Amino acid sequence: MSTKETFSNRLSFIFSALGCAVGCGNIWRFPYLVGKYGGGIFLLMYLVILFAIACPLLTMEFSLGRLTRKEPIAAYQEVSKTKGWGITGFLGIAVSFCWLAYLTPIFGILVGYLFKFMTGSFDGMSPTEIANSYEVYRTQGNLIAAQSMILLVIIAAALLKGVRKGLERLNNICMPSLIIILILLCIRSLTLPGVGAGLDFYLRPDFSKFTAEALIAALGQALFSVGVGVGCGIVFGSYLPDDKTNLSKNSIVVCLGDTAIAFCAGLMIFPSIFSFGLEPSAGSGLLFITLPNVFVQLPWGNLIAVLTVLLFMLAMLTSQIACLETLVCFATERFKISRSRSLAVIVPIMAALAWLNSVSTVSFDWFDWVTSYIFLNGGALISSIFFGWVWGPERALNAAGITSHREIWAFAIKYVVPAALLVINITSLCTL
């Protein structure tokens, strides 16, 4: 009988899995894609893809973790009876490693912006001055690196306490707080004058914008916004009690929750932007350039800005602690060392790489490219082949506790998911 620590209840597992899925990239990219590619029609197609492709793959990862109760590499090797398939788990671990290495500096930037908004640094600035201030601030790599260490300290201190007292407890605080802040910001945004233009951009179905490019964008966003191919699904699944419950229900809740949060982020962002006649954008430019131009014009703008930055910081905390837990799980089980010793090794390495990616945009771009095009895309494709053709739908569905509509699930696992990921990989390589 395994003595591995487990989540205390289903809700805690959901919050942790949802925390992994909800990151800064999801919040500031998904709404923009919806607006860019046809509003309501993109959203509808995204939901179809989410439940036809992303949800089955996430369910398989949870199932593999629960069945084997091992870290990703060992999990694939145990089921396949072949060491070679451990490469699939390695690629997922590599994604978590790289995300910690090059996304942690974004938290450092958020810390600086939180202080700027709290002190009213942007008050009276023109749009050009706000944009220039970001460019100048981004060159202060040592400062950003120092501030990003706050993230590593918080998540390492939490994980030192284990799954229930650390990972679970932090997510049980952060996720409800994130949701409450998001609801408050949505309400404020929807009460601004002239919000119609923002809602029109965001939600009005425009079939002319839904092209093949839009379909690929929806496919990629659906597959990876829920944390597929990162190793976290297998790790969190290994912390589930082996009670044979239907894991597809958990996957559906995570997918719905992730989409709802990303959707509400759009309701928070676009009415505000269009209310002041600004152009929508995605990525860091949205948070650090576009939105500050909104906040300086809003009543109580600095307070709203502080809440917005806190929202993104909470998203960073929950996603990055999932990545660090994946590395800790791997280290403790693979090398038979304690949780404290694994953190003592991993955290300094992450701190050094976070500093490197704070001071060097070349390093940041390299990590981003390798992670996206090789580890994430490639790893997800290989794992889909594994689930559909090596493990096989029959054994996979038994492990997931799925008893109804098995033919549909089997078809998706064996054919639909691998084909979709193959399209993403080919399309991504063709755009290089």
Secondary structure, 3 states (H helix, E strand, C coil): CCCCCCCCCHHHHHHHHHHHHCCHHHHHHHHHHHHHCCCHHHHHHHHHHHHHHHHHHHHHHHHHHHHHCCCHHHHHHHHHCCHHHHHHHHHHHHHHHHHHHHHHHHHHHHHHHHHHHHCCCCCCCCHHHHHHHHHHHHCCHHHHHHHHHHHHHHHHHHHCCCHHHHHHHHHHHHHHHHHHHHHHHHHHHHCCCCCHHHHHHHHCCCHHHCCHHHHHHHHHHHHHHCCCCCCHHHHHHHCCCCCCCCHHHHHHHHHHHHHHHHHHHHHHHHHHHHHCCCCCCCCHHHHHHHHHHHHCCCCCHHHHHHHHHHHHHHHHHHHHHHHHHHHHHHHHHHCCCCHHHHHHHHHHHHHHHHHHHHHCHHHHHHHHHHHHHHHHHHHHHHHHHHHHHHHCHHHHHHHHCCCCCHHHHHHHHHHHHHHHHHHHHHHHHHCC
